[in-house]
């Protein structure tokens, strides 16, 4: 049991004899297994894509190989920085849960690449279990209030957006704030982005209908605010 928590490379001959093929395969297999476990944890209670699960499965093995190739070398610090730079979080905005899963996969690969397979397994199981527990629980959820939403309204250029919707916001929202203004269609349209808290979600359609009367029936969208906001 004690040997499970000793580094695979914790021997006096490692530095002189190089990396053994058997040790390399053991760490690589362990990293793949841990990556698969991380993907299973991520699937619990969330929407996912196949490509992202494949990435989570392979990422620990990729990082592990990079660390093994420089184990005991002065360039190890540079390799660690390079391993973290492999993640670009894709062109589409990623959620906070995706970013956490990616860092979990990279950390597991780093620990496995250093040869500490037992510690890597404990780390993945503990963090994965906590992730699932927090997902299942009501931790971080607002209780007794309507969800915070992002409201996007398109208006014609001849409509002064300053205060034009204030009376409707007073009636249907508990708080609101204009986040950004953007021109569109060669300057003939303005796109407004608001952060709002509805007083009653049952009145959301009535609220939008009254907004349509003000903006000339142009496009209006209402969405629950994601972990990372996107542009209009």
PAZAPA-4460 file (N, C-alpha, C; in steps of 0.05 Angstrom, whole numbers, plus 32768, in hexadecimal, padded with zeros to 4 digits):
% residues 232
    n_x    n_y    n_z   ca_x   ca_y   ca_z    c_x    c_y    c_z   seq   type   mol
   8011   7FE8   8000   8000   8000   8000   8011   8019   8000     1      X     A
   8027   8018   8010   8039   8030   8011   8045   8036   7FF6     2      X     A
   804A   8021   7FE6   8057   8025   7FCC   8045   8035   7FB9     3      X     A
   802B   8034   7FBD   8019   8043   7FAC   801D   8061   7FAE     4      X     A
   8027   806A   7FC4   802B   8087   7FC9   8048   808F   7FC7     5      X     A
   8059   807E   7FBC   8074   8085   7FB6   8077   808B   7F98     6      X     A
   8088   809E   7F92   808B   80A5   7F76   8097   808E   7F66     7      X     A
   808D   808A   7F4E   8098   8076   7F3C   80B5   807B   7F36     8      X     A
   80BD   8095   7F36   80D8   809D   7F2F   80EA   80A2   7F47     9      X     A
   80DF   809B   7F60   80EF   80A0   7F78   8104   808A   7F7C    10      X     A
   8117   8089   7F6B   812D   8076   7F6D   8147   8085   7F68    11      X     A
   815D   807B   7F72   8177   8088   7F6F   8182   8084   7F53    12      X     A
   8176   8070   7F44   8181   806B   7F2A   8172   8078   7F13    13      X     A
   815C   8086   7F1A   814C   8092   7F05   815B   80A7   7EF6    14      X     A
   816A   80B8   7F04   8177   80CE   7EF7   818D   80C5   7EE4    15      X     A
   8199   80AD   7EEA   81AF   80A3   7ED9   81A6   8090   7EC4    16      X     A
   8191   8080   7ECA   8189   806C   7EB6   8173   8076   7EA4    17      X     A
   8167   808D   7EAA   8152   8097   7E99   8137   808B   7EA0    18      X     A
   8123   8092   7E90   8108   8089   7E95   8103   806D   7E8A    19      X     A
   80FB   805B   7E9C   80F6   803F   7E93   80DC   803E   7E84    20      X     A
   80DB   802C   7E70   80C3   8029   7E60   80AB   8020   7E71    21      X     A
   80B1   800E   7E83   809C   8004   7E95   8090   801A   7EA6    22      X     A
   80A1   802B   7EB2   8097   8042   7EC2   8087   8055   7EB0    23      X     A
   8091   805A   7E98   8082   806C   7E86   8066   8062   7E80    24      X     A
   8064   8048   7E7A   804A   803C   7E73   8037   803C   7E8B    25      X     A
   8042   8038   7EA3   8032   8038   7EBB   8026   8053   7EC0    26      X     A
   8036   8068   7EBE   802D   8083   7EC2   8019   808C   7EAD    27      X     A
   801F   8084   7E94   800D   808B   7E7E   7FF2   807E   7E81    28      X     A
   7FF2   8064   7E88   7FD8   8056   7E8D   7FC9   8062   7EA4    29      X     A
   7FD7   8068   7EBA   7FCA   8074   7ED1   7FBE   808F   7EC9    30      X     A
   7FCC   809F   7EB9   7FC2   80B9   7EB1   7FA9   80B6   7EA0    31      X     A
   7FA8   80A3   7E8E   7F91   809E   7E7E   7F79   8095   7E8F    32      X     A
   7F7E   8084   7EA2   7F68   807B   7EB4   7F5D   8093   7EC4    33      X     A
   7F6F   80A3   7ECF   7F66   80BA   7EDE   7F57   80CE   7ECD    34      X     A
   7F60   80D1   7EB4   7F52   80E3   7EA2   7F36   80D9   7E9C    35      X     A
   7F33   80BF   7E9A   7F18   80B3   7E96   7F07   80B7   7EAE    36      X     A
   7F12   80B5   7EC6   7F03   80B9   7EDF   7EFA   80D6   7EE1    37      X     A
   7F0C   80E9   7ED9   7F05   8105   7EDA   7EEE   810B   7EC7    38      X     A
   7EEF   80FF   7EAF   7ED9   8102   7E9C   7EBE   80F8   7EA7    39      X     A
   7EBF   80E2   7EB5   7EA7   80D7   7EC2   7E9C   80EA   7ED7    40      X     A
   7EAE   80F5   7EE7   7EA6   8109   7EFB   7E99   8121   7EEE    41      X     A
   7EA5   812A   7ED8   7E9B   8142   7ECB   7E7F   813D   7EBF    42      X     A
   7E7A   8125   7EB5   7E60   811E   7EA9   7E49   8121   7EBD    43      X     A
   7E50   811E   7ED7   7E3B   811D   7EEB   7E2D   8138   7EEE    44      X     A
   7E13   8139   7EE8   7E03   8151   7EED   7E09   8169   7EDC    45      X     A
   7E14   8164   7EC4   7E19   817B   7EB2   7E17   8173   7E95    46      X     A
   7E13   8186   7E84   7E13   8181   7E67   7E30   8180   7E5D    47      X     A
   7E34   816F   7E4A   7E50   816B   7E40   7E50   8164   7E23    48      X     A
   7E67   8166   7E17   7E6B   815E   7DFB   7E7F   8147   7DFB    49      X     A
   7E7E   8137   7DE6   7E90   8120   7DE4   7EAD   812A   7DE1    50      X     A
   7EB1   813F   7DD1   7ECC   8149   7DCD   7ED9   8153   7DE7    51      X     A
   7EC9   8160   7DF8   7ED4   816A   7E11   7EDB   8153   7E24    52      X     A
   7ECA   813D   7E25   7ED0   8126   7E35   7EEA   8118   7E2B    53      X     A
   7EED   8117   7E11   7F06   810B   7E06   7F1E   811B   7E0E    54      X     A
   7F1B   8136   7E0E   7F31   8147   7E16   7F38   8143   7E33    55      X     A
   7F24   8141   7E45   7F29   813C   7E61   7F37   8121   7E65    56      X     A
   7F30   810D   7E55   7F3C   80F2   7E58   7F59   80F2   7E50    57      X     A
   7F60   8100   7E3B   7F7B   8100   7E30   7F8E   8114   7E3D    58      X     A
   7F83   812A   7E47   7F94   813F   7E51   7FA7   8136   7E68    59      X     A
   7F9F   8127   7E7C   7FB2   811E   7E90   7FC9   810E   7E84    60      X     A
   7FC4   80FD   7E71   7FD9   80ED   7E65   7FED   80FF   7E56    61      X     A
   7FE2   8113   7E48   7FF4   8126   7E39   8006   8135   7E4C    62      X     A
   7FFA   8140   7E61   800A   814F   7E74   801E   813D   7E82    63      X     A
   8015   8124   7E88   8027   8111   7E96   803F   810B   7E85    64      X     A
   803C   8107   7E6C   8053   8100   7E5A   8066   8118   7E59    65      X     A
   805C   8130   7E58   806D   8148   7E57   807E   8149   7E71    66      X     A
   8072   8145   7E87   8081   8146   7EA1   8095   812F   7EA3    67      X     A
   808D   8117   7E9A   80A0   8101   7E9B   80B9   8105   7E8A    68      X     A
   80B5   8113   7E73   80CB   8117   7E61   80E0   812A   7E6C    69      X     A
   80D9   813B   7E80   80EC   814E   7E8B   80F0   8148   7EA9    70      X     A
   80E8   8131   7EB3   80EA   812A   7ECF   8107   812B   7ED8    71      X     A
   810D   813B   7EED   8128   813E   7EF7   8139   8151   7EE6    72      X     A
   812D   815E   7ED3   813C   8170   7EC2   8137   818D   7ECB    73      X     A
   814A   819F   7EC5   8148   81BA   7ECD   8131   81C8   7EBE    74      X     A
   8129   81BD   7EA8   8113   81C9   7E99   80F7   81C1   7EA2    75      X     A
   80F5   81B4   7EB9   80DB   81AB   7EC2   80C8   81C2   7EC7    76      X     A
   80D2   81D8   7ED2   80C1   81EF   7ED7   80B5   81FA   7EBD    77      X     A
   80C6   81FC   7EA8   80BD   8205   7E8F   80A8   81F2   7E83    78      X     A
   80AC   81D8   7E87   8099   81C5   7E7D   807E   81C7   7E8A    79      X     A
   807E   81CC   7EA5   8064   81CF   7EB3   8055   81E7   7EA7    80      X     A
   8063   81FE   7EA3   8055   8215   7E98   804B   820F   7E7C    81      X     A
   805B   81FF   7E6C   8052   81F8   7E51   803A   81E6   7E52    82      X     A
   8039   81D4   7E66   8022   81C2   7E68   8008   81D1   7E6D    83      X     A
   800A   81E5   7E7E   7FF2   81F5   7E83   7FEA   8207   7E6B    84      X     A
   7FFD   820E   7E5B   7FF7   821E   7E44   7FE9   820E   7E2E    85      X     A
   7FE9   81F3   7E31   7FDB   81E2   7E1D   7FBD   81E8   7E1C    86      X     A
   7FB2   81F1   7E32   7F95   81F5   7E34   7F8F   8211   7E2A    87      X     A
   7F7F   8214   7E16   7F77   822E   7E0B   7F5A   8234   7E11    88      X     A
   7F4C   8222   7E1F   7F30   8225   7E26   7F1E   822A   7E0E    89      X     A
   7F27   8221   7DF7   7F17   8221   7DDE   7F0F   823D   7DD6    90      X     A
   7F06   823F   7DBD   7EFD   8259   7DB3   7EE3   8262   7DC0    91      X     A
   7ED1   824F   7DC5   7EB8   8255   7DD2   7EBC   8259   7DF0    92      X     A
   7EAE   826B   7DFD   7EB2   826F   7E1A   7EAC   8256   7E2A    93      X     A
   7EBE   824F   7E3C   7EBA   8238   7E4D   7EAD   823F   7E67    94      X     A
   7E9F   822C   7E72   7E93   8230   7E8C   7EA7   822C   7EA2    95      X     A
   7EA0   8236   7EBA   7EB2   8232   7ED1   7EB7   8215   7ED7    96      X     A
   7EA3   8204   7ED3   7EA6   81E7   7ED8   7EB9   81DB   7EC4    97      X     A
   7EB8   81E3   7EAB   7ECA   81D9   7E97   7EE7   81E0   7E9E    98      X     A
   7EEB   81F9   7EA6   7F06   8202   7EAD   7F11   81F2   7EC5    99      X     A
   7F00   81EE   7ED9   7F08   81DE   7EF1   7F0F   81C1   7EE9   100      X     A
   7EFF   81B5   7ED7   7F05   819A   7ECE   7F20   8199   7EBF   101      X     A
   7F25   81AD   7EAE   7F3E   81AD   7E9F   7F56   81B0   7EB2   102      X     A
   7F54   81C1   7EC6   7F6A   81C3   7ED9   7F6D   81AA   7EEA   103      X     A
   7F57   819D   7EF0   7F59   8184   7EFF   7F67   816F   7EEE   104      X     A
   7F61   816D   7ED4   7F6E   815A   7EC3   7F8C   8160   7EC0   105      X     A
   7F93   817A   7EBE   7FB0   8181   7EBC   7FBF   817B   7ED6   106      X     A
   7FB2   8181   7EED   7FBF   817C   7F06   7FC4   815E   7F0A   107      X     A
   7FB0   814E   7F02   7FB3   8131   7F04   7FCA   8127   7EF2   108      X     A
   7FCC   8133   7EDA   7FE2   812C   7EC8   7FFD   8133   7ED4   109      X     A
   7FFF   814B   7EE1   8018   8153   7EED   8021   8140   7F04   110      X     A
   800E   8139   7F15   8014   8127   7F2B   801C   810C   7F20   111      X     A
   800E   8102   7F0D   8014   80E7   7F01   802F   80E8   7EF3   112      X     A
   8035   80FE   7EE5   804E   8100   7ED7   8066   8101   7EEA   113      X     A
   8062   810A   7F02   8077   8109   7F16   807A   80EE   7F23   114      X     A
   8067   80DC   7F1C   806A   80C0   7F26   8059   80BA   7F3E   115      X     A
   804A   80CD   7F49   803B   80C8   7F61   801E   80C0   7F5A   116      X     A
   801B   80A7   7F51   8002   809E   7F47   7FED   809C   7F5D   117      X     A
   7FF5   8093   7F74   7FE2   8091   7F8B   7FD7   80AB   7F93   118      X     A
   7FE8   80BF   7F95   7FDE   80DA   7F9C   7FCD   80E6   7F86   119      X     A
   7FD3   80E0   7F6D   7FC3   80EA   7F57   7FA7   80DE   7F58   120      X     A
   7FA5   80C4   7F5F   7F8B   80B6   7F61   7F7B   80C2   7F77   121      X     A
   7F87   80C7   7F8F   7F79   80D3   7FA5   7F6F   80EF   7F9E   122      X     A
   7F80   80FE   7F91   7F79   811A   7F8A   7F61   811A   7F77   123      X     A
   7F61   8109   7F63   7F4B   8108   7F4F   7F31   8100   7F5D   124      X     A
   7F32   80EB   7F6D   7F1A   80E1   7F7A   7F0E   80F5   7F8D   125      X     A
   7F20   8102   7F9D   7F16   8116   7FB1   7F0A   812E   7FA3   126      X     A
   7F19   813A   7F90   7F0F   8152   7F82   7EF7   814B   7F72   127      X     A
   7EF7   8134   7F64   7EDF   812C   7F54   7EC7   8128   7F65   128      X     A
   7ECA   811B   7F7C   7EB3   8117   7F8E   7EA8   8131   7F98   129      X     A
   7EBA   8144   7F9F   7EB1   815E   7FA9   7EA3   816D   7F93   130      X     A
   7EAD   816B   7F7A   7E9F   8177   7F63   7E83   816D   7F5F   131      X     A
   7E80   8153   7F61   7E65   8147   7F5E   7E53   814F   7F75   132      X     A
   7E5E   8150   7F8D   7E4E   8157   7FA5   7E44   8173   7FA3   133      X     A
   7E56   8186   7F9B   7E4E   81A2   7F98   7E3A   81A6   7F82   134      X     A
   7E3D   8196   7F6C   7E2A   8198   7F56   7E0E   818F   7F5F   135      X     A
   7E0D   817A   7F6E   7DF3   816F   7F77   7DE6   8180   7F8D   136      X     A
   7DF6   818E   7F9D   7DEC   819E   7FB3   7DE2   81B9   7FA8   137      X     A
   7DD7   81C9   7FBA   7DCD   81E4   7FB3   7DE2   81F9   7FB9   138      X     A
   7DFB   81F1   7FBC   7E10   8204   7FC3   7E13   8219   7FAD   139      X     A
   7E12   8232   7FB5   7E16   8248   7FA2   7DFD   8251   7F94   140      X     A
   7DE7   8243   7F98   7DCE   824B   7F8B   7DC0   8261   7F9B   141      X     A
   7DB4   8273   7F8C   7DA4   8288   7F99   7D88   827C   7FA0   142      X     A
   7D80   8280   7FB8   7D66   8276   7FC1   7D53   828D   7FC6   143      X     A
   7D3A   8289   7FBE   7D25   829D   7FC4   7D27   82B5   7FB1   144      X     A
   7D35   82B3   7F9A   7D36   82CA   7F88   7D36   82BF   7F6B   145      X     A
   7D2E   82D0   7F59   7D2E   82C9   7F3D   7D4B   82C8   7F33   146      X     A
   7D50   82B8   7F1E   7D6B   82B6   7F14   7D75   82D0   7F07   147      X     A
   7D8F   82D4   7F0A   7D9B   82EB   7EFD   7D9D   82E6   7EDF   148      X     A
   7D94   82F9   7ECF   7D93   82F5   7EB2   7DA1   830B   7EA3   149      X     A
   7DA8   8304   7E8A   7DB4   8317   7E77   7D9F   831D   7E62   150      X     A
   7D98   8336   7E5F   7D84   833F   7E4C   7D91   834F   7E36   151      X     A
   7D8B   8346   7E1D   7D96   8354   7E06   7D7F   8360   7DF5   152      X     A
   7D81   837A   7DF0   7D6B   8388   7DE2   7D77   8396   7DCA   153      X     A
   7D6B   8393   7DB3   7D73   83A1   7D9B   7D5F   83B8   7D96   154      X     A
   7D6A   83D0   7D92   7D59   83E8   7D8E   7D62   83F6   7D74   155      X     A
   7D51   8406   7D68   7D59   8416   7D50   7D6A   842D   7D59   156      X     A
   7D79   8438   7D46   7D8D   844D   7D4C   7D7F   8467   7D55   157      X     A
   7D67   846C   7D4E   7D5A   8485   7D55   7D4D   8484   7D71   158      X     A
   7D4F   846D   7D7E   7D43   846A   7D99   7D59   846F   7DAE   159      X     A
   7D55   8482   7DBF   7D69   8488   7DD4   7D66   8474   7DEA   160      X     A
   7D7A   8463   7DED   7D78   844D   7E01   7D7B   8456   7E1D   161      X     A
   7D84   846E   7E22   7D88   8478   7E3E   7D6D   847C   7E4B   162      X     A
   7D66   846A   7E5D   7D4D   846D   7E6C   7D34   8464   7E5F   163      X     A
   7D36   845A   7E45   7D1D   8454   7E37   7D0E   843C   7E43   164      X     A
   7D1D   842A   7E51   7D10   8412   7E5C   7D0F   8413   7E7B   165      X     A
   7D16   842A   7E86   7D19   842B   7EA4   7CFF   8424   7EB2   166      X     A
   7CE8   842E   7EA8   7CCF   8429   7EB6   7CC8   840B   7EB6   167      X     A
   7CCE   83FD   7E9F   7CC9   83E0   7E9E   7CDC   83D1   7EB0   168      X     A
   7CF5   83DA   7EB2   7D08   83CD   7EC4   7CFF   83D0   7EE1   169      X     A
   7CF5   83E8   7EE7   7CEB   83ED   7F03   7CD3   83DA   7F09   170      X     A
   7CC3   83D5   7EF5   7CAB   83C5   7EFA   7CB0   83A7   7EFC   171      X     A
   7CC3   839D   7EEB   7CC6   8380   7EE9   7CE0   8375   7EF4   172      X     A
   7CF3   8386   7EFB   7D0D   837C   7F06   7D13   8389   7F21   173      X     A
   7D22   837A   7F31   7D2B   8385   7F4A   7D45   8394   7F48   174      X     A
   7D54   838E   7F33   7D6D   839D   7F2D   7D74   839A   7F10   175      X     A
   7D81   83AE   7F05   7D8A   83AC   7EE9   7DA2   83BE   7EE5   176      X     A
   7DB2   83B8   7ED1   7DC9   83C8   7ECB   7DD0   83C5   7EAD   177      X     A
   7DD4   83DB   7EA0   7DDD   83DA   7E84   7DFA   83D3   7E83   178      X     A
   7E01   83BC   7E76   7E1C   83B3   7E76   7E2B   83BD   7E5D   179      X     A
   7E1F   83BD   7E46   7E2D   83C5   7E2E   7E1A   83CF   7E19   180      X     A
   7E24   83DF   7E06   7E15   83E8   7DEF   7E26   83E3   7DD6   181      X     A
   7E1A   83D8   7DC2   7E28   83D1   7DA9   7E18   83D8   7D91   182      X     A
   7E25   83E4   7D7D   7E17   83EA   7D64   7E17   83D2   7D52   183      X     A
   7E03   83D1   7D40   7E00   83BB   7D2E   7DF3   83C4   7D14   184      X     A
   7DF6   83B4   7CFF   7DE9   83B9   7CE5   7DF1   83D5   7CDB   185      X     A
   7E0B   83DA   7CD9   7E16   83F3   7CCF   7E0C   840B   7CDF   186      X     A
   7E09   8407   7CF9   7E01   841D   7D0B   7DE3   8423   7D0C   187      X     A
   7DD3   8413   7CFE   7DB6   8419   7CFE   7DA8   840C   7D16   188      X     A
   7DB6   83FB   7D25   7DAB   83EE   7D3C   7DBE   83F0   7D53   189      X     A
   7DB3   83F0   7D6B   7DC3   83EF   7D84   7DBB   83D5   7D92   190      X     A
   7DCF   83C8   7D9E   7DCA   83B0   7DAE   7DD2   83B6   7DCB   191      X     A
   7DBE   83B4   7DDC   7DC2   83BA   7DF9   7DC3   83A0   7E09   192      X     A
   7DD5   839F   7E1C   7DD8   8387   7E2D   7DD4   8390   7E4A   193      X     A
   7DC0   8384   7E57   7DBA   838A   7E73   7DBE   8371   7E84   194      X     A
   7DC6   8376   7E9D   7DC5   8361   7EB2   7DAC   8368   7EC3   195      X     A
   7D9A   8355   7EC6   7D81   835A   7ED5   7D7B   8344   7EE8   196      X     A
   7D6B   834A   7EFC   7D60   8337   7F0F   7D42   833A   7F0E   197      X     A
   7D34   8327   7F03   7D16   8328   7F01   7D09   8326   7F1C   198      X     A
   7CF4   8335   7F20   7CE4   8332   7F38   7CD3   8318   7F38   199      X     A
   7CC9   8312   7F20   7CB8   82FA   7F1E   7CBD   82EE   7F02   200      X     A
   7CC7   82D6   7F00   7CCD   82C9   7EE7   7CB3   82C4   7ED7   201      X     A
   7C9C   82C1   7EE5   7C83   82BC   7ED7   7C7B   82D4   7EC6   202      X     A
   7C86   82EB   7ECB   7C7E   8303   7EBC   7C93   830A   7EA7   203      X     A
   7CA5   82F8   7EA1   7CBB   82FE   7E8E   7CB0   8303   7E72   204      X     A
   7C9C   82F3   7E69   7C91   82F7   7E4E   7C83   8312   7E4D   205      X     A
   7C74   8319   7E61   7C67   8333   7E61   7C7C   834A   7E60   206      X     A
   7C92   8347   7E6E   7CA7   835A   7E6E   7CB3   835D   7E52   207      X     A
   7CB9   8346   7E45   7CC4   8347   7E2A   7CB1   8353   7E16   208      X     A
   7C97   834D   7E19   7C83   8358   7E07   7C83   8377   7E08   209      X     A
   7C85   8382   7E20   7C85   839F   7E23   7C9F   83AB   7E19   210      X     A
   7CB5   839C   7E1B   7CCE   83A6   7E10   7CCC   83A7   7DF1   211      X     A
   7CBF   8393   7DE6   7CBC   8392   7DC8   7CAC   83AA   7DBE   212      X     A
   7C9A   83B4   7DCE   7C8A   83CC   7DC6   7C9C   83E4   7DC5   213      X     A
   7CB1   83E4   7DD5   7CC3   83FB   7DD7   7CD9   83FA   7DC1   214      X     A
   7CE2   83E2   7DBB   7CF9   83E1   7DA8   7CF1   83DB   7D8C   215      X     A
   7CD7   83DE   7D85   7CCF   83DA   7D6A   7CCE   83BD   7D62   216      X     A
   7CCA   83AB   7D75   7CC8   838E   7D70   7CE1   8382   7D64   217      X     A
   7CF8   838F   7D6B   7D12   8383   7D63   7D1A   836D   7D77   218      X     A
   7D31   8361   7D72   7D39   8349   7D81   7D3E   834F   7D9E   219      X     A
   7D34   833D   7DAF   7D38   833E   7DCC   7D3F   8322   7DD5   220      X     A
   7D53   831F   7DE6   7D5A   8304   7DF0   7D5F   8306   7E0E   221      X     A
   7D56   82F1   7E1D   7D5A   82F0   7E3A   7D66   82D5   7E40   222      X     A
   7D7C   82D4   7E4F   7D8A   82BB   7E55   7D95   82BC   7E71   223      X     A
   7D97   82A5   7E7D   7DA3   82A3   7E97   7DC1   82A7   7E94   224      X     A
   7DCC   82B8   7EA5   7DE8   82C0   7EA3   7DF9   82A8   7EA7   225      X     A
   7E0B   82A3   7E94   7E1F   828D   7E97   7E36   8296   7EA8   226      X     A
   7E48   8282   7EAE   7E5F   8288   7EBE   7E72   829C   7EB1   227      X     A
   7E71   829D   7E96   7E82   82B0   7E88   7E71   82BC   7E72   228      X     A
   7E6E   82D6   7E73   7E5D   82E4   7E60   7E6A   82E6   7E45   229      X     A
   7E59   82E8   7E30   7E63   82EA   7E15   7E5B   8305   7E0A   230      X     A
   7E67   830C   7DF3   7E60   8325   7DE7   7E45   8324   7DDA   231      X     A
   7E3A   833C   7DD5   7E20   833E   7DC7   7E22   8333   7DAB   232      X     A
***
